[in-house]
Amino acid sequence: MKYVFQLTAAIVIAIIAASCDQTIPKKKVVDAPPGKAFNTMQLQPRQISGNVQLPGVMQAYEFVQLFPKISGFVKNVYADRGTVVKQGQLLILLEAPEIEQQVASAKLKYAHAQAAYLTSRDRYQRLLATSRTPGTVASFDLEAAASTMRGDSSLAQGEYASYKAMETMKDYLRVVAPFDGVVTERNVHPGALAGPGAQNAKPMLVLQQVSKLRLEVQVPEQYAEQVKDGDHITFKTNALPGQEFTGAISRTGQSLSSNYRSEAIEIDVDNKGLKFKPGMYAEVTLPTSGNANAFVVPKAAIVTTTERRYVITLFGDDNAARFVDVAEGNQLKDSVEVFGALQTGTVVVTNPSYTVKDGAVIGNR
């Protein structure tokens, strides 16, 4: 009987041990492929400073499309495509007979009002002088003369303002250059009717300042905080092969484009020799300072899939793998800045394999 009890107890213990073995699965150890060991590195804060090449486009420093302020017929055009003009130079002369008539009419109304004012003022002054003799002029007549004089004065000032407004309208018949530049487009000829408000109307002239240009560059979001006003840059153009030019960042947009997630910066380019033309493309080299909060890993340490971009870190005494999503920053040769839930001293696999699963134990390293 004792023998049967011992045998039964042994069987029960064996069954319990087997069930415990099944409820506590062992971690799968992933070894590196044959002939290759997993390499690791410890992260230390580091940044990559260097250069980034971006496309840019030359633009006129000042650009204007000239439209007529009022309706009129083109009488003369004094500039054509390619004409170099100075500020204030007459470019187009319009004619509008009705404007001339309105100016003349306004001038006559002002002259009539001014004459009435002078008459009422003279009458008031005479009554005022006479009133110094007691009993000669009634106080009511003196006050009435003063009121008439003030009314005529206001009327004359109003007519003068109308006259000057019409003269200003007449000045709009003269289209002058708002700045020094070159006429790059002409769309009108003598005899044409020009006027404001026409849909899809082309400008009469297009004027651009080309002695000084703006080189505009769209800087991607990841580099936007690394470029500052005054940073020196270099650029090349396809039109002038083999030549490199220098400049400095003159201004930054201080905002990101919602379409391209980039910040516009501008470099002022002296173009007195007219080497460059608006619309030219340039290859711009910008200095980048890197990010002080970045870690640097080999490019091969980043695993990229259709769903995510991550590095494989190791933690614990058994070297369990943990996937950490990262974003990339500056790059230099085979190294790249990474940002994510990483800390100084974190161990990262520098030659990961797609066969490694999150939580697996890394062996053979």
C-alpha positions as a Markdown table, in Angstrom:
| # | Residue | x | y | z |
|---|---|---|---|---|
| 1 | Met | 0.0 | 0.0 | 0.0 |
| 2 | Lys | 2.9 | 2.3 | 0.9 |
| 3 | Tyr | 4.4 | 1.6 | -2.5 |
| 4 | Val | 1.2 | 2.5 | -4.4 |
| 5 | Phe | 1.0 | 5.8 | -2.5 |
| 6 | Gln | 4.5 | 6.8 | -3.3 |
| 7 | Leu | 4.0 | 5.9 | -7.0 |
| 8 | Thr | 0.8 | 8.0 | -7.1 |
| 9 | Ala | 2.5 | 11.0 | -5.5 |
| 10 | Ala | 5.4 | 10.8 | -8.0 |
| 11 | Ile | 2.9 | 10.8 | -10.9 |
| 12 | Val | 1.1 | 13.9 | -9.4 |
| 13 | Ile | 4.3 | 15.8 | -9.0 |
| 14 | Ala | 5.4 | 14.9 | -12.5 |
| 15 | Ile | 2.0 | 16.2 | -13.9 |
| 16 | Ile | 2.3 | 19.4 | -11.9 |
| 17 | Ala | 5.8 | 20.0 | -13.2 |
| 18 | Ala | 4.8 | 19.3 | -16.7 |
| 19 | Ser | 1.9 | 21.8 | -16.5 |
| 20 | Cys | 4.2 | 24.4 | -15.0 |
| 21 | Asp | 6.6 | 23.9 | -17.9 |
| 22 | Gln | 3.8 | 24.6 | -20.3 |
| 23 | Thr | 2.5 | 27.8 | -18.6 |
| 24 | Ile | 5.9 | 29.5 | -18.4 |
| 25 | Pro | 7.2 | 29.6 | -22.0 |
| 26 | Lys | 10.8 | 30.1 | -22.6 |
| 27 | Lys | 11.9 | 33.2 | -24.5 |
| 28 | Lys | 13.1 | 32.5 | -28.0 |
| 29 | Val | 16.7 | 33.3 | -28.5 |
| 30 | Val | 17.5 | 34.9 | -31.9 |
| 31 | Asp | 21.0 | 34.4 | -33.1 |
| 32 | Ala | 22.7 | 36.3 | -35.8 |
| 33 | Pro | 23.0 | 34.7 | -39.3 |
| 34 | Pro | 25.8 | 32.2 | -39.7 |
| 35 | Gly | 29.2 | 33.9 | -40.1 |
| 36 | Lys | 27.8 | 37.2 | -38.8 |
| 37 | Ala | 27.5 | 38.6 | -35.2 |
| 38 | Phe | 25.2 | 41.3 | -34.0 |
| 39 | Asn | 27.1 | 44.5 | -33.3 |
| 40 | Thr | 26.0 | 47.1 | -30.7 |
| 41 | Met | 26.9 | 50.6 | -29.6 |
| 42 | Gln | 26.0 | 52.8 | -26.6 |
| 43 | Leu | 24.3 | 56.1 | -27.4 |
| 44 | Gln | 25.9 | 59.3 | -26.5 |
| 45 | Pro | 24.5 | 62.8 | -27.2 |
| 46 | Arg | 26.0 | 64.0 | -30.4 |
| 47 | Gln | 25.1 | 66.2 | -33.4 |
| 48 | Ile | 26.1 | 66.3 | -37.0 |
| 49 | Ser | 27.0 | 69.7 | -38.4 |
| 50 | Gly | 27.7 | 70.0 | -42.1 |
| 51 | Asn | 26.0 | 71.2 | -45.2 |
| 52 | Val | 22.8 | 70.5 | -47.1 |
| 53 | Gln | 22.2 | 71.2 | -50.7 |
| 54 | Leu | 18.8 | 72.7 | -51.7 |
| 55 | Pro | 17.4 | 74.1 | -54.9 |
| 56 | Gly | 16.7 | 77.9 | -55.1 |
| 57 | Val | 15.3 | 80.3 | -57.6 |
| 58 | Met | 16.3 | 83.9 | -58.5 |
| 59 | Gln | 13.6 | 86.5 | -58.2 |
| 60 | Ala | 13.6 | 90.2 | -58.9 |
| 61 | Tyr | 14.2 | 92.3 | -55.8 |
| 62 | Glu | 11.2 | 94.4 | -56.7 |
| 63 | Phe | 8.5 | 93.4 | -59.1 |
| 64 | Val | 5.3 | 95.2 | -60.2 |
| 65 | Gln | 2.6 | 94.8 | -62.7 |
| 66 | Leu | 1.3 | 98.1 | -63.9 |
| 67 | Phe | -2.4 | 98.5 | -64.4 |
| 68 | Pro | -4.4 | 101.6 | -65.2 |
| 69 | Lys | -6.0 | 103.4 | -62.3 |
| 70 | Ile | -8.8 | 104.9 | -64.4 |
| 71 | Ser | -10.2 | 104.2 | -67.8 |
| 72 | Gly | -8.7 | 105.8 | -70.9 |
| 73 | Phe | -7.2 | 105.4 | -74.3 |
| 74 | Val | -3.5 | 104.7 | -74.6 |
| 75 | Lys | -2.0 | 107.8 | -76.3 |
| 76 | Asn | 1.7 | 107.0 | -76.1 |
| 77 | Val | 3.9 | 104.2 | -74.8 |
| 78 | Tyr | 7.4 | 105.3 | -74.0 |
| 79 | Ala | 9.0 | 102.0 | -72.9 |
| 80 | Asp | 9.2 | 98.6 | -74.4 |
| 81 | Arg | 10.4 | 95.1 | -73.4 |
| 82 | Gly | 14.0 | 95.4 | -72.2 |
| 83 | Thr | 13.9 | 99.2 | -71.7 |
| 84 | Val | 15.9 | 100.3 | -68.6 |
| 85 | Val | 13.9 | 103.0 | -66.8 |
| 86 | Lys | 14.5 | 105.3 | -63.8 |
| 87 | Gln | 12.1 | 106.0 | -60.9 |
| 88 | Gly | 9.5 | 108.6 | -61.9 |
| 89 | Gln | 10.1 | 108.1 | -65.6 |
| 90 | Leu | 6.9 | 108.4 | -67.8 |
| 91 | Leu | 6.1 | 105.0 | -69.2 |
| 92 | Ile | 2.6 | 105.4 | -70.6 |
| 93 | Leu | 0.3 | 108.4 | -71.3 |
| 94 | Leu | -3.4 | 107.9 | -71.4 |
| 95 | Glu | -6.1 | 110.3 | -72.6 |
| 96 | Ala | -9.6 | 110.7 | -71.3 |
| 97 | Pro | -11.5 | 113.8 | -72.6 |
| 98 | Glu | -14.2 | 113.4 | -70.0 |
| 99 | Ile | -11.5 | 113.7 | -67.2 |
| 100 | Glu | -10.2 | 116.9 | -68.8 |
| 101 | Gln | -13.8 | 118.3 | -68.8 |
| 102 | Gln | -14.4 | 117.3 | -65.2 |
| 103 | Val | -11.2 | 119.0 | -64.1 |
| 104 | Ala | -12.1 | 122.2 | -65.9 |
| 105 | Ser | -15.6 | 122.1 | -64.4 |
| 106 | Ala | -14.3 | 121.6 | -60.9 |
| 107 | Lys | -11.9 | 124.5 | -61.4 |
| 108 | Leu | -14.7 | 126.8 | -62.4 |
| 109 | Lys | -16.8 | 125.8 | -59.4 |
| 110 | Tyr | -14.0 | 126.5 | -57.1 |
| 111 | Ala | -13.4 | 129.9 | -58.7 |
| 112 | His | -17.1 | 130.8 | -58.3 |
| 113 | Ala | -17.1 | 129.7 | -54.7 |
| 114 | Gln | -13.9 | 131.5 | -54.0 |
| 115 | Ala | -15.3 | 134.8 | -55.5 |
| 116 | Ala | -18.5 | 134.4 | -53.4 |
| 117 | Tyr | -16.3 | 134.0 | -50.3 |
| 118 | Leu | -14.2 | 137.0 | -51.0 |
| 119 | Thr | -17.4 | 139.1 | -51.5 |
| 120 | Ser | -18.9 | 138.0 | -48.3 |
| 121 | Arg | -15.7 | 138.5 | -46.4 |
| 122 | Asp | -15.4 | 142.1 | -47.8 |
| 123 | Arg | -18.9 | 142.9 | -46.8 |
| 124 | Tyr | -18.4 | 141.5 | -43.3 |
| 125 | Gln | -15.2 | 143.5 | -42.8 |
| 126 | Arg | -16.9 | 146.7 | -44.0 |
| 127 | Leu | -19.8 | 146.2 | -41.6 |
| 128 | Leu | -17.4 | 145.4 | -38.8 |
| 129 | Ala | -15.5 | 148.7 | -39.4 |
| 130 | Thr | -18.8 | 150.7 | -39.5 |
| 131 | Ser | -20.1 | 149.1 | -36.3 |
| 132 | Arg | -17.3 | 150.7 | -34.4 |
| 133 | Thr | -19.5 | 153.8 | -34.5 |
| 134 | Pro | -22.3 | 153.2 | -32.1 |
| 135 | Gly | -25.8 | 152.9 | -33.6 |
| 136 | Thr | -24.7 | 152.6 | -37.2 |
| 137 | Val | -25.0 | 148.8 | -37.7 |
| 138 | Ala | -27.4 | 146.4 | -36.0 |
| 139 | Ser | -25.8 | 143.5 | -34.2 |
| 140 | Phe | -28.1 | 141.1 | -36.1 |
| 141 | Asp | -26.8 | 142.3 | -39.4 |
| 142 | Leu | -23.2 | 141.9 | -38.3 |
| 143 | Glu | -23.8 | 138.4 | -37.1 |
| 144 | Ala | -25.6 | 137.5 | -40.3 |
| 145 | Ala | -22.7 | 138.8 | -42.4 |
| 146 | Ala | -20.2 | 136.8 | -40.3 |
| 147 | Ser | -22.3 | 133.6 | -40.8 |
| 148 | Thr | -22.5 | 134.2 | -44.5 |
| 149 | Met | -18.8 | 134.6 | -44.7 |
| 150 | Arg | -18.1 | 131.4 | -42.8 |
| 151 | Gly | -20.5 | 129.4 | -45.0 |
| 152 | Asp | -19.0 | 130.8 | -48.2 |
| 153 | Ser | -15.5 | 129.9 | -46.8 |
| 154 | Ser | -16.6 | 126.3 | -46.2 |
| 155 | Leu | -18.1 | 126.0 | -49.6 |
| 156 | Ala | -14.9 | 127.4 | -51.3 |
| 157 | Gln | -12.8 | 124.9 | -49.3 |
| 158 | Gly | -15.0 | 122.0 | -50.4 |
| 159 | Glu | -14.9 | 123.1 | -54.1 |
| 160 | Tyr | -11.1 | 123.3 | -53.8 |
| 161 | Ala | -10.9 | 119.8 | -52.5 |
| 162 | Ser | -13.0 | 118.5 | -55.3 |
| 163 | Tyr | -10.9 | 120.4 | -57.8 |
| 164 | Lys | -7.7 | 118.9 | -56.4 |
| 165 | Ala | -9.3 | 115.4 | -56.4 |
| 166 | Met | -10.1 | 115.8 | -60.1 |
| 167 | Glu | -6.5 | 116.9 | -60.8 |
| 168 | Thr | -5.3 | 113.8 | -59.0 |
| 169 | Met | -7.5 | 111.7 | -61.3 |
| 170 | Lys | -5.9 | 113.5 | -64.2 |
| 171 | Asp | -2.5 | 112.6 | -62.9 |
| 172 | Tyr | -3.5 | 108.9 | -63.1 |
| 173 | Leu | -3.4 | 109.3 | -66.9 |
| 174 | Arg | 0.4 | 109.4 | -66.5 |
| 175 | Val | 1.9 | 106.0 | -65.7 |
| 176 | Val | 5.3 | 106.4 | -64.2 |
| 177 | Ala | 8.0 | 103.9 | -63.0 |
| 178 | Pro | 7.8 | 103.3 | -59.2 |
| 179 | Phe | 11.4 | 102.3 | -59.0 |
| 180 | Asp | 14.5 | 101.8 | -61.2 |
| 181 | Gly | 14.3 | 98.6 | -63.2 |
| 182 | Val | 13.8 | 96.9 | -66.6 |
| 183 | Val | 10.5 | 96.5 | -68.5 |
| 184 | Thr | 10.2 | 92.7 | -69.0 |
| 185 | Glu | 6.7 | 92.6 | -70.5 |
| 186 | Arg | 4.5 | 94.9 | -72.6 |
| 187 | Asn | 0.9 | 94.3 | -73.4 |
| 188 | Val | -0.6 | 97.6 | -74.7 |
| 189 | His | -0.2 | 99.8 | -77.8 |
| 190 | Pro | -1.4 | 103.3 | -78.7 |
| 191 | Gly | -5.1 | 103.5 | -79.3 |
| 192 | Ala | -6.0 | 100.6 | -77.0 |
| 193 | Leu | -8.7 | 101.2 | -74.3 |
| 194 | Ala | -7.3 | 100.5 | -70.9 |
| 195 | Gly | -9.2 | 100.4 | -67.6 |
| 196 | Pro | -9.4 | 98.9 | -64.1 |
| 197 | Gly | -11.6 | 96.0 | -63.2 |
| 198 | Ala | -11.4 | 94.0 | -66.4 |
| 199 | Gln | -11.4 | 90.2 | -65.7 |
| 200 | Asn | -8.3 | 88.3 | -66.7 |
| 201 | Ala | -6.8 | 91.6 | -67.9 |
| 202 | Lys | -3.0 | 91.6 | -68.5 |
| 203 | Pro | -0.9 | 94.3 | -67.0 |
| 204 | Met | 0.1 | 97.1 | -69.4 |
| 205 | Leu | 3.7 | 96.7 | -68.4 |
| 206 | Val | 5.7 | 94.5 | -66.0 |
| 207 | Leu | 8.7 | 96.2 | -64.3 |
| 208 | Gln | 11.4 | 94.3 | -62.4 |
| 209 | Gln | 14.4 | 95.5 | -60.5 |
| 210 | Val | 17.3 | 93.2 | -61.8 |
| 211 | Ser | 20.4 | 95.1 | -60.4 |
| 212 | Lys | 19.6 | 93.3 | -57.2 |
| 213 | Leu | 17.9 | 89.9 | -56.9 |
| 214 | Arg | 16.4 | 87.7 | -54.2 |
| 215 | Leu | 17.6 | 84.1 | -54.1 |
| 216 | Glu | 14.7 | 82.2 | -52.5 |
| 217 | Val | 15.2 | 78.7 | -51.0 |
| 218 | Gln | 12.6 | 76.5 | -49.4 |
| 219 | Val | 14.2 | 74.9 | -46.3 |
| 220 | Pro | 12.6 | 71.6 | -45.1 |
| 221 | Glu | 11.2 | 71.5 | -41.6 |
| 222 | Gln | 14.0 | 69.4 | -40.2 |
| 223 | Tyr | 16.6 | 72.0 | -41.1 |
| 224 | Ala | 14.5 | 75.1 | -40.5 |
| 225 | Glu | 15.8 | 75.7 | -36.9 |
| 226 | Gln | 19.4 | 75.3 | -38.0 |
| 227 | Val | 19.6 | 78.2 | -40.4 |
| 228 | Lys | 19.8 | 81.8 | -39.1 |
| 229 | Asp | 20.0 | 85.3 | -40.6 |
| 230 | Gly | 23.5 | 86.1 | -41.5 |
| 231 | Asp | 24.7 | 82.5 | -42.2 |
| 232 | His | 27.0 | 82.4 | -45.1 |
| 233 | Ile | 26.0 | 80.2 | -48.1 |
| 234 | Thr | 27.4 | 79.3 | -51.5 |
| 235 | Phe | 25.5 | 78.6 | -54.7 |
| 236 | Lys | 25.9 | 77.6 | -58.3 |
| 237 | Thr | 23.8 | 78.0 | -61.4 |
| 238 | Asn | 23.5 | 75.9 | -64.5 |
| 239 | Ala | 23.8 | 79.0 | -66.6 |
| 240 | Leu | 27.3 | 79.7 | -65.3 |
| 241 | Pro | 28.9 | 76.2 | -65.0 |
| 242 | Gly | 32.2 | 76.0 | -63.0 |
| 243 | Gln | 31.5 | 79.1 | -61.0 |
| 244 | Glu | 30.6 | 79.3 | -57.4 |
| 245 | Phe | 29.2 | 82.4 | -55.7 |
| 246 | Thr | 28.8 | 83.3 | -52.0 |
| 247 | Gly | 26.2 | 85.2 | -50.1 |
| 248 | Ala | 24.5 | 85.5 | -46.7 |
| 249 | Ile | 21.0 | 84.8 | -45.5 |
| 250 | Ser | 19.2 | 88.1 | -45.5 |
| 251 | Arg | 15.8 | 87.1 | -44.1 |
| 252 | Thr | 13.8 | 84.1 | -43.1 |
| 253 | Gly | 10.1 | 83.5 | -43.3 |
| 254 | Gln | 9.6 | 82.6 | -39.6 |
| 255 | Ser | 6.8 | 80.2 | -40.6 |
| 256 | Leu | 6.4 | 77.0 | -42.4 |
| 257 | Ser | 4.4 | 76.5 | -45.7 |
| 258 | Ser | 1.3 | 74.4 | -45.1 |
| 259 | Asn | 1.8 | 72.8 | -48.5 |
| 260 | Tyr | 5.4 | 71.8 | -48.4 |
| 261 | Arg | 6.2 | 72.0 | -44.6 |
| 262 | Ser | 9.2 | 74.2 | -45.4 |
| 263 | Glu | 10.4 | 77.7 | -44.5 |
| 264 | Ala | 11.3 | 80.3 | -47.2 |
| 265 | Ile | 14.6 | 82.1 | -46.8 |
| 266 | Glu | 16.1 | 84.8 | -49.0 |
| 267 | Ile | 19.6 | 85.7 | -49.9 |
| 268 | Asp | 20.2 | 89.2 | -51.4 |
| 269 | Val | 22.3 | 88.9 | -54.6 |
| 270 | Asp | 24.2 | 91.9 | -56.0 |
| 271 | Asn | 23.6 | 91.7 | -59.8 |
| 272 | Lys | 25.0 | 95.0 | -61.0 |
| 273 | Gly | 26.9 | 93.1 | -63.7 |
| 274 | Leu | 23.7 | 91.4 | -64.8 |
| 275 | Lys | 25.2 | 87.9 | -64.6 |
| 276 | Phe | 21.9 | 86.5 | -63.2 |
| 277 | Lys | 18.4 | 86.8 | -64.5 |
| 278 | Pro | 15.1 | 86.4 | -62.6 |
| 279 | Gly | 13.8 | 82.9 | -62.9 |
| 280 | Met | 17.2 | 81.2 | -62.9 |
| 281 | Tyr | 17.5 | 78.1 | -60.8 |
| 282 | Ala | 20.4 | 77.7 | -58.4 |
| 283 | Glu | 21.9 | 74.9 | -56.3 |
| 284 | Val | 22.4 | 76.4 | -52.8 |
| 285 | Thr | 24.7 | 74.9 | -50.1 |
| 286 | Leu | 23.5 | 75.8 | -46.6 |
| 287 | Pro | 25.4 | 75.2 | -43.4 |
| 288 | Thr | 23.6 | 73.1 | -40.7 |
| 289 | Ser | 24.5 | 73.2 | -37.1 |
| 290 | Gly | 22.8 | 69.9 | -36.0 |
| 291 | Asn | 20.5 | 69.3 | -33.1 |
| 292 | Ala | 22.0 | 69.3 | -29.5 |
| 293 | Asn | 19.3 | 66.7 | -28.4 |
| 294 | Ala | 20.2 | 64.2 | -31.1 |
| 295 | Phe | 22.0 | 60.8 | -31.0 |
| 296 | Val | 24.1 | 59.6 | -34.0 |
| 297 | Val | 23.9 | 56.1 | -35.3 |
| 298 | Pro | 25.0 | 54.4 | -38.5 |
| 299 | Lys | 22.4 | 54.5 | -41.2 |
| 300 | Ala | 22.4 | 50.7 | -41.2 |
| 301 | Ala | 21.1 | 50.7 | -37.6 |
| 302 | Ile | 17.8 | 52.1 | -38.8 |
| 303 | Val | 15.2 | 49.5 | -39.9 |
| 304 | Thr | 12.6 | 51.0 | -42.4 |
| 305 | Thr | 9.4 | 49.2 | -43.2 |
| 306 | Thr | 6.2 | 50.4 | -45.0 |
| 307 | Glu | 4.7 | 51.1 | -41.6 |
| 308 | Arg | 7.5 | 52.5 | -39.4 |
| 309 | Arg | 11.1 | 53.5 | -39.0 |
| 310 | Tyr | 12.9 | 52.2 | -35.9 |
| 311 | Val | 16.1 | 51.0 | -34.2 |
| 312 | Ile | 16.5 | 47.9 | -32.1 |
| 313 | Thr | 17.6 | 48.5 | -28.5 |
| 314 | Leu | 18.6 | 45.9 | -25.9 |
| 315 | Phe | 17.6 | 46.0 | -22.3 |
| 316 | Gly | 17.8 | 43.7 | -19.3 |
| 317 | Asp | 20.3 | 41.0 | -18.4 |
| 318 | Asp | 19.0 | 38.8 | -21.2 |
| 319 | Asn | 19.4 | 41.4 | -24.0 |
| 320 | Ala | 15.7 | 41.5 | -24.9 |
| 321 | Ala | 15.0 | 43.5 | -28.1 |
| 322 | Arg | 12.9 | 46.6 | -27.9 |
| 323 | Phe | 11.8 | 48.5 | -31.0 |
| 324 | Val | 12.0 | 52.3 | -30.7 |
| 325 | Asp | 10.5 | 54.5 | -33.4 |
| 326 | Val | 12.8 | 57.2 | -34.5 |
| 327 | Ala | 12.9 | 60.3 | -36.8 |
| 328 | Glu | 16.0 | 61.2 | -38.8 |
| 329 | Gly | 17.9 | 64.4 | -38.7 |
| 330 | Asn | 21.1 | 65.6 | -40.4 |
| 331 | Gln | 23.1 | 63.0 | -42.3 |
| 332 | Leu | 26.9 | 62.8 | -43.0 |
| 333 | Lys | 28.3 | 59.9 | -45.0 |
| 334 | Asp | 27.2 | 56.7 | -43.2 |
| 335 | Ser | 25.9 | 58.4 | -40.0 |
| 336 | Val | 22.5 | 60.0 | -39.3 |
| 337 | Glu | 21.0 | 61.9 | -36.3 |
| 338 | Val | 18.0 | 60.1 | -34.7 |
| 339 | Phe | 15.3 | 61.3 | -32.3 |
| 340 | Gly | 13.0 | 59.2 | -30.3 |
| 341 | Ala | 12.5 | 57.6 | -26.8 |
| 342 | Leu | 16.2 | 57.1 | -26.4 |
| 343 | Gln | 18.5 | 57.9 | -23.5 |
| 344 | Thr | 22.2 | 58.2 | -23.0 |
| 345 | Gly | 23.8 | 54.8 | -22.6 |
| 346 | Thr | 21.0 | 52.9 | -24.4 |
| 347 | Val | 22.4 | 49.9 | -26.3 |
| 348 | Val | 21.5 | 49.9 | -30.0 |
| 349 | Val | 22.1 | 47.1 | -32.5 |
| 350 | Thr | 24.1 | 48.6 | -35.4 |
| 351 | Asn | 23.5 | 45.8 | -37.9 |
| 352 | Pro | 19.9 | 44.6 | -37.2 |
| 353 | Ser | 18.0 | 41.9 | -39.1 |
| 354 | Tyr | 14.4 | 41.9 | -40.2 |
| 355 | Thr | 14.1 | 38.4 | -38.5 |
| 356 | Val | 14.3 | 40.0 | -35.0 |
| 357 | Lys | 11.0 | 40.4 | -33.4 |
| 358 | Asp | 10.1 | 42.9 | -30.7 |
| 359 | Gly | 10.8 | 41.3 | -27.3 |
| 360 | Ala | 13.1 | 38.6 | -28.7 |
| 361 | Val | 16.4 | 37.7 | -26.9 |
| 362 | Ile | 19.4 | 38.7 | -29.0 |
| 363 | Gly | 22.1 | 36.0 | -28.9 |
| 364 | Asn | 25.5 | 35.5 | -30.5 |
| 365 | Arg | 26.8 | 39.1 | -30.1 |
